[in-house]
Amino acid sequence: MKRLLLRTVCALAALPSISWAQNYPAKTVRFVVPFVAGGPTDIQGRLLGEKLGQRLGQQFIIDNRGGANGNIGMDLAAKSPPDGYTLVIATVGTWAVNPSLYKQMPYDPVKDFAPIMQVSSSPGVLIVHPSVPVKSVKDLVALARAADAGARAAPLRDLAGRDEAGARRDDRRRTARRGRR
């Protein structure tokens, strides 16, 4: 499931009728997309930036800052002045998954950002390699617990049919048989 959140963009779109001490935006707005150009988050950010620019009468420049699963762009946005002229479009990965994957995060998703609105969502799908002998999530959990055998957790790559190096087990055997290992 992928949820896209915004730092302040949606507040701007929802509040155009309120009179401000100054007209906002009074200058170009930087819209950080923490992924490379061409992906779904980039496309959504560009569409949103275009519509906000039309509605608010100011240009929204897309700044793709991909890398580290979105952490580079999110860090850039987190360290920008909180003046409303740097916005970021976030995903469930940059918001919730990355803090559980990385020991040290360059930003705090709770303290450094103010989510305003969910822009979209998409369903999540749990899949396993066809060689994994499971037919349900209950079977997968049982397999993971059995594979655990006292360890902290069964690595997901093992459940996905991959070895510690990340290669699929059957691919590795095939490569070894061909003498290219």
Beta strands, then each sheet from edge to edge (+ up, - down):
strand 1: 5-6
strand 2: 29-33
strand 3: 60-64
strand 4: 86-90
sheet 1: 1+ 4- 2- 3-
end
